[in-house]
C-alpha cells in the first residue's frame, strides 16, 4: 500500500505540473522514478523474497538509468512527489535522504563525501546544482543553478553561487506544485457507493 501511495503522489504532481499522459508513458525520467519505487519496495521484503527480486530488478534499474542518464539507487530514501529533470544527468548518492515533493532539475548531483546529504521537504534543486557531503538542506529551500552546497542550508531560503550562500528568503514557496495525499481506498469506495444510492431525505419524500 505504501508503494501505491508514493507512486500516486509522484504521478499526481507530474500531471498537475503539466505532464500529459503521453509524457508519463514515454519520458525516461518518469520510468526512473517508477523503477526506483519498485526497487525500494523490494528492499522491504523478507530476505528469501528480497534477494531474487533485487537481482531481477537490477538489470531494469541499470537499463532505465542508462536511458535517462539518471542514477537513483534504491538505497536512497525519497519521499513521495519526486520530480526529475527531463534531460537527465542526475546523480544521487546511496543512503541520501530526500523529503516529499522535491524537484531535481537536469544535471543535479547529490554526492556523499564523509557522509550522505539530508534534504528536506519541498526543496527545489536547480540545473547543475551540487549537494556534497553530510549537509542538511532545510524544508522549502531553493538551490540555484550550478550552486555548490557544502554547508547546511536553513529552511525557506534561496542559495546560489560557489560556494552557495543565502541570496533570498523566499525559498521554493510558490514555485512548486504541492503534493497531495492519496484518498484512502475505503473512502473512495464509500464515495462511489454514495453517488449511486438515494439520499435518506429522498427516501422520506418518496414514502
Secondary structure as a PSIPRED ss2 file (coil, helix, strand):
# PSIPRED VFORMAT (PSIPRED V4.0)

   1 X C   1.000  0.000  0.000
   2 X H   0.000  1.000  0.000
   3 X H   0.000  1.000  0.000
   4 X H   0.000  1.000  0.000
   5 X H   0.000  1.000  0.000
   6 X H   0.000  1.000  0.000
   7 X H   0.000  1.000  0.000
   8 X H   0.000  1.000  0.000
   9 X H   0.000  1.000  0.000
  10 X H   0.000  1.000  0.000
  11 X H   0.000  1.000  0.000
  12 X H   0.000  1.000  0.000
  13 X H   0.000  1.000  0.000
  14 X H   0.000  1.000  0.000
  15 X H   0.000  1.000  0.000
  16 X H   0.000  1.000  0.000
  17 X C   1.000  0.000  0.000
  18 X C   1.000  0.000  0.000
  19 X C   1.000  0.000  0.000
  20 X C   1.000  0.000  0.000
  21 X H   0.000  1.000  0.000
  22 X H   0.000  1.000  0.000
  23 X H   0.000  1.000  0.000
  24 X H   0.000  1.000  0.000
  25 X H   0.000  1.000  0.000
  26 X H   0.000  1.000  0.000
  27 X C   1.000  0.000  0.000
  28 X H   0.000  1.000  0.000
  29 X H   0.000  1.000  0.000
  30 X H   0.000  1.000  0.000
  31 X H   0.000  1.000  0.000
  32 X H   0.000  1.000  0.000
  33 X H   0.000  1.000  0.000
  34 X H   0.000  1.000  0.000
  35 X H   0.000  1.000  0.000
  36 X H   0.000  1.000  0.000
  37 X H   0.000  1.000  0.000
  38 X H   0.000  1.000  0.000
  39 X H   0.000  1.000  0.000
  40 X H   0.000  1.000  0.000
  41 X H   0.000  1.000  0.000
  42 X H   0.000  1.000  0.000
  43 X H   0.000  1.000  0.000
  44 X C   1.000  0.000  0.000
  45 X C   1.000  0.000  0.000
  46 X C   1.000  0.000  0.000
  47 X H   0.000  1.000  0.000
  48 X H   0.000  1.000  0.000
  49 X H   0.000  1.000  0.000
  50 X H   0.000  1.000  0.000
  51 X H   0.000  1.000  0.000
  52 X H   0.000  1.000  0.000
  53 X H   0.000  1.000  0.000
  54 X H   0.000  1.000  0.000
  55 X H   0.000  1.000  0.000
  56 X H   0.000  1.000  0.000
  57 X H   0.000  1.000  0.000
  58 X H   0.000  1.000  0.000
  59 X H   0.000  1.000  0.000
  60 X H   0.000  1.000  0.000
  61 X H   0.000  1.000  0.000
  62 X H   0.000  1.000  0.000
  63 X H   0.000  1.000  0.000
  64 X H   0.000  1.000  0.000
  65 X H   0.000  1.000  0.000
  66 X H   0.000  1.000  0.000
  67 X H   0.000  1.000  0.000
  68 X H   0.000  1.000  0.000
  69 X C   1.000  0.000  0.000
  70 X E   0.000  0.000  1.000
  71 X E   0.000  0.000  1.000
  72 X E   0.000  0.000  1.000
  73 X C   1.000  0.000  0.000
  74 X C   1.000  0.000  0.000
  75 X C   1.000  0.000  0.000
  76 X C   1.000  0.000  0.000
  77 X E   0.000  0.000  1.000
  78 X E   0.000  0.000  1.000
  79 X C   1.000  0.000  0.000
  80 X C   1.000  0.000  0.000
  81 X C   1.000  0.000  0.000
  82 X C   1.000  0.000  0.000
  83 X E   0.000  0.000  1.000
  84 X E   0.000  0.000  1.000
  85 X C   1.000  0.000  0.000
  86 X C   1.000  0.000  0.000
  87 X C   1.000  0.000  0.000
  88 X C   1.000  0.000  0.000
  89 X C   1.000  0.000  0.000
  90 X E   0.000  0.000  1.000
  91 X E   0.000  0.000  1.000
  92 X E   0.000  0.000  1.000
  93 X C   1.000  0.000  0.000
  94 X C   1.000  0.000  0.000
  95 X C   1.000  0.000  0.000
  96 X C   1.000  0.000  0.000
  97 X E   0.000  0.000  1.000
  98 X E   0.000  0.000  1.000
  99 X C   1.000  0.000  0.000
 100 X C   1.000  0.000  0.000
 101 X C   1.000  0.000  0.000
 102 X C   1.000  0.000  0.000
 103 X E   0.000  0.000  1.000
 104 X E   0.000  0.000  1.000
 105 X C   1.000  0.000  0.000
 106 X C   1.000  0.000  0.000
 107 X C   1.000  0.000  0.000
 108 X C   1.000  0.000  0.000
 109 X E   0.000  0.000  1.000
 110 X E   0.000  0.000  1.000
 111 X E   0.000  0.000  1.000
 112 X C   1.000  0.000  0.000
 113 X C   1.000  0.000  0.000
 114 X C   1.000  0.000  0.000
 115 X C   1.000  0.000  0.000
 116 X C   1.000  0.000  0.000
 117 X C   1.000  0.000  0.000
 118 X E   0.000  0.000  1.000
 119 X E   0.000  0.000  1.000
 120 X C   1.000  0.000  0.000
 121 X C   1.000  0.000  0.000
 122 X C   1.000  0.000  0.000
 123 X C   1.000  0.000  0.000
 124 X E   0.000  0.000  1.000
 125 X E   0.000  0.000  1.000
 126 X C   1.000  0.000  0.000
 127 X C   1.000  0.000  0.000
 128 X C   1.000  0.000  0.000
 129 X C   1.000  0.000  0.000
 130 X E   0.000  0.000  1.000
 131 X E   0.000  0.000  1.000
 132 X E   0.000  0.000  1.000
 133 X C   1.000  0.000  0.000
 134 X C   1.000  0.000  0.000
 135 X C   1.000  0.000  0.000
 136 X E   0.000  0.000  1.000
 137 X E   0.000  0.000  1.000
 138 X C   1.000  0.000  0.000
 139 X C   1.000  0.000  0.000
 140 X C   1.000  0.000  0.000
 141 X C   1.000  0.000  0.000
 142 X E   0.000  0.000  1.000
 143 X E   0.000  0.000  1.000
 144 X C   1.000  0.000  0.000
 145 X C   1.000  0.000  0.000
 146 X C   1.000  0.000  0.000
 147 X C   1.000  0.000  0.000
 148 X E   0.000  0.000  1.000
 149 X E   0.000  0.000  1.000
 150 X C   1.000  0.000  0.000
 151 X C   1.000  0.000  0.000
 152 X C   1.000  0.000  0.000
 153 X E   0.000  0.000  1.000
 154 X C   1.000  0.000  0.000
 155 X C   1.000  0.000  0.000
 156 X C   1.000  0.000  0.000
 157 X C   1.000  0.000  0.000
 158 X E   0.000  0.000  1.000
 159 X E   0.000  0.000  1.000
 160 X E   0.000  0.000  1.000
 161 X C   1.000  0.000  0.000
 162 X E   0.000  0.000  1.000
 163 X C   1.000  0.000  0.000
 164 X C   1.000  0.000  0.000
 165 X E   0.000  0.000  1.000
 166 X E   0.000  0.000  1.000
 167 X E   0.000  0.000  1.000
 168 X E   0.000  0.000  1.000
 169 X C   1.000  0.000  0.000
 170 X C   1.000  0.000  0.000
 171 X C   1.000  0.000  0.000
 172 X C   1.000  0.000  0.000
 173 X C   1.000  0.000  0.000
 174 X C   1.000  0.000  0.000
 175 X C   1.000  0.000  0.000
 176 X C   1.000  0.000  0.000
 177 X C   1.000  0.000  0.000
 178 X C   1.000  0.000  0.000
 179 X C   1.000  0.000  0.000
 180 X C   1.000  0.000  0.000
 181 X C   1.000  0.000  0.000
 182 X C   1.000  0.000  0.000
 183 X C   1.000  0.000  0.000
 184 X C   1.000  0.000  0.000
 185 X H   0.000  1.000  0.000
 186 X H   0.000  1.000  0.000
 187 X H   0.000  1.000  0.000
 188 X H   0.000  1.000  0.000
 189 X H   0.000  1.000  0.000
 190 X H   0.000  1.000  0.000
 191 X H   0.000  1.000  0.000
 192 X H   0.000  1.000  0.000
 193 X H   0.000  1.000  0.000
 194 X H   0.000  1.000  0.000
 195 X H   0.000  1.000  0.000
 196 X H   0.000  1.000  0.000
 197 X C   1.000  0.000  0.000
 198 X C   1.000  0.000  0.000
 199 X C   1.000  0.000  0.000
 200 X H   0.000  1.000  0.000
 201 X H   0.000  1.000  0.000
 202 X H   0.000  1.000  0.000
 203 X H   0.000  1.000  0.000
 204 X H   0.000  1.000  0.000
 205 X H   0.000  1.000  0.000
 206 X H   0.000  1.000  0.000
 207 X C   1.000  0.000  0.000
